[in-house]
Amino acid sequence: MLATVNGYNFDLLHPIDISLPLTANGSNPIAWYLDQPQIEPVTMGSWVGKVSEGSSTNFNNIQFNPHAHGTHTECLGHITKEFYSVNRALKRFFFVAELISVTPESVDNDLIITRSQIESALNGKSPEAIVIRTLPNNNAKQHKNYSNSNPPYLEEAAATYIRELGIEHLLIDLPSVDKEKDDGLLLAHKAFWNVKDVNNLNADARHSATITEMVFIPDTVLDGTYLLNLQIASFENDASPSKPILYSVLDF
């Protein structure tokens, strides 16, 4: 089975899931100084929502934060005074995407993804979506506690360049496109969404653009062009847990 989009033939039979699942076994990736998510059966008096404890069904409550507990997609409502929902911002779900790999540069004790690196990796392409894999790419990303670790982040100029290319969807394997502790500047978020004033949103802010953070792309998935299916849960919130799926180009 294939889909033809923008002249590319994509293999729909072999999806590549680049999301990180939400777990409650202590191995979930976490960020922003929160504890692990919780998945627990509902308890009402002597009744426990668990088949192994006599219930007819498993009936769990889940407590988590989309920004801190795994792969999530967010809209500009993440940084604005006025409420905007990612569920309303994302209206299409399939996009031609370019996967690139970048080794962040060391600058003043930070690791930064620069504009020149993005420009070089894209090599003249301007896809609808960009997926950034940082190097080195180790399996620890799937379980890492990012709090107080000062992870790599995206240079403001790099985010501006991505916006200027017309790229609508930015995916990255880090907990944030911005520095962990930046005194609330959020320069890359603002540059990508073209938000000039979080209290009084400018007319040309990018309402339909999204940022997806904390993905994981195995080394076996090569840089290049893919079809992206960006799936979110229907949360009326600035962010939602998400399940981005890539489909490879078919070569005949």
PyMOL commands that set and color helices and strands:
alter all, ss='L'
color gray80, all
select helices_A, chain A and resi 51-53+76-78+86-89+115-122+139-142+156-164+187-193
alter helices_A, ss='H'
color red, helices_A
select strands_A, chain A and resi 2-5+8-11+16-17+38-41+43-44+47-48+60-63+72-74+94-102+105-107+110-113+129-134+153-154+169-172+210-213+224-232+239-248
alter strands_A, ss='S'
color yellow, strands_A
deselect
rebuild
show_as cartoon
